Amino acid sequence: MPSAKGDITLVTITNSAGASVTLSSVGAGIVRFIVPDAAGKMADVVMGYANPADYLYDGPCAGKVPGRFANRIARGQFSLDGKTYQLAINNGPNALHGGPEGFQNQIWHTEIVADNIVRFVYTSPDGEEGYPGKLTATATYEWTEDNQLKLTLTAVTDAPTVVNLTNHAYFNLAGHNAGSVLDHILQLDAHLYLPTDSNLVPTGNLDSVAGTPMDFTTPKALGRDIKADFPALNYGKGYDNCFVIDGWNPGTLRRAAILTDPRSGRAMEVLTTQPGVQIYTGNWLTGSPAGKDGYTYSDYDGVAIECQALPDSINKPQFPSVVLRQGREYREIIIFKFINQ
């Protein structure tokens, strides 16, 4: 399909049970995700648009891989090896998701690796959006017979740089056009979260969720505390915060979250090697491009569960490093595993 940036490639992978995922070369994105409910009824459970070209420059970053650095870098500035870099500013005073021309707004090269594996590749030139070093990123999706989507994110560079990749799909396990997700039940394996300033940049502290609306250590409806008078919720009109995954060790796959829809019985387990998970309850989805199946999205119609490095890590030496140097490989895994309750 043509766009102003070139041809858009769509690839659908279907397993023997008829469950499928459709991927797009725009931002290496997930644009359709059809899985069964507890009764075997199929539905598409990710937010998406009717026109494939509308994924370019959309505000929600729906389904895509943002980069070179997902989430926020304060004031769009960081120093590396004694040199200060100024990034493109596109979120108040900050750089968000790599800037206005971030990876999510590029058409990636598509490779069919196997019947159930698709790889997308994007090469970011030195200086793109202010980032140093030529960086080649890959996003490899593998769809299994037991309804697991494994996303392997890798990157290599020819000069010291920073990198933080994730997937920004918005899930509604009742169906993408089923309305609010605030009745979905979320459990996080995270006893700490990152408090932020009013611009959603972490202060650098790691605070306990205990006794706060940020506590999802036991299953809780997304909407139960979302209107509580609490700084994190006031700043973002809902949840838009990073949680620290319990027991994180580099390269080790751990469970981050379980999301359940009581209506359909669908549940999704999220596993990752990443240290953090950003929970964003779709607080600003109203005004999105025209949705699939003639649907118009509203605020809180989807929830993003974004496994990633901690935001603004390059300016927070106490956070795990996000520096990538030549001769090393960035490699992280995210798994979306669908199960029925």
Secondary structure, 3 states (H helix, E strand, C coil): CEECCEECCEEEEECCCCCEEEEECECCEEEEEEEECCCCCEEECECCECCHHHHCCCCCCCCCCCCCECCEEHHHEEEECCEEEECCCCECCEEECCCCCCHHHCECEEEEEECCEEEEEEEECCCHHHCCCCEEEEEEEEECCCCEEEEEEEEEECCCEECECCCCCEECCCCCCCCCCCCCEEEECCCEECCECCCCCECCCCEECCCCCCCCCCCEECCCCCCCCCHHHHHHCCCEEEEECCCCCCCCCEEEEEEECCCCCEEEEEEECCCEEEEECCCCCCCCCCEHHHCCCCCCCCEEEEEECCCCHHHCCCCCCCEECCCCCEEEEEEEEEEEC
